[in-house]
Amino acid sequence: TVRCWAKFTLPRPLPTLPSIRWVPQQHCWAWLSAQRPASSICLCGIRSAVTASAWIKFAELERGLDDLERARAVYELAVNQQLLDMPELVWKSYIDFEEEEGEYERARALYERLLEKTGHVKVWISYAHFEINVPDEEAEDDEEAPISEEAKRRARKVFERAEMNIKKRQASEERAALLAAWVSFEATHGNEKQKEDMKKRQPRRVKKRRMVEDGSYEEFSEWVFPEAGEEE
């Protein structure tokens, strides 16, 4: 059965967002009409506060009603839930929402917030791809405009930050994945020197042997990163 959630209290860092109030189920759709108070949100139809897809659908509903601030408020509530089943889906939907609305600075801020929670390589790669797709102000209305050097510079800066972060954490697999994405980026957007430089920075996997507790040996592999001849 579909039910409404009782009154929610917004997190303290979000004082400007609308308040959340209880609305009986039989009045939910009336509440979502154009006459509903702008200061409140009804969490209708969310079966579980831990279900990411329910939060996303609710935000999309508010967006469909052309209320972007209310949609943002729902997303903010969602990303602040402690027990979401798949929080990465909510973050992706929130970022996509801001990007589709042309709110690129808001989308950047979301990426930065997400990276504070997780420095996963997939987030860094997605961030770099986002930057390459952000149009310059003079080219926003021209879908055929070529990718600018400024957009490429922003994307490379994200890749550079990502490698520093991942290298510091000694996450070899993530670093190798990042460099593979970076060389692919340069193959499309770089000049000949940039392409060659990235190819030279690609790691190689080497097999080694080590002794285990029973005195026998087992094989394992490590990434070797050529720029400093380091093994991780």
Salt bridges, closest charged atoms under 4 A:
GLU62 OE1 - ARG36 NH2 2.75
ASP67 OD2 - ARG36 NH2 3.57
ASP67 OD2 - ARG70 NH1 2.17
GLU69 OE2 - ARG72 NH1 2.71
GLU76 OE2 - ARG113 NH1 2.87
ASP96 OD2 - LYS92 NZ 2.79
GLU98 OE2 - ARG72 NE 2.64
GLU100 OE1 - ARG63 NH1 2.82
GLU101 OE2 - ARG63 NH2 2.98
GLU103 OE1 - ARG106 NE 3.79
GLU105 OE2 - ARG108 NH1 2.72
GLU112 OE2 - ARG161 NH1 2.83
GLU131 OE2 - ARG108 NE 2.76
GLU131 OE1 - ARG154 NE 2.83
GLU149 OE2 - LYS152 NZ 3.26
GLU150 OE2 - ARG153 NH2 2.64
GLU163 OE2 - ARG175 NH2 3.23
GLU163 OE1 - ARG201 NH2 2.28
GLU173 OE2 - ARG205 NH2 2.83
GLU174 OE1 - ARG169 NH2 3.30
GLU186 OE2 - ARG156 NE 2.75
GLU192 OE2 - LYS195 NZ 3.66
ASP197 OD2 - LYS193 NZ 2.85
GLU218 OE2 - ARG210 NE 2.91
GLU222 OE1 - LYS208 NZ 3.11
GLU227 OE2 - ARG175 NH2 2.35
GLU230 OE2 - LYS167 NZ 3.73
GLU230 OE2 - ARG175 NH1 2.75
GLU231 OE1 - LYS208 NZ 2.03
GLU232 OE2 - ARG175 NH1 2.93
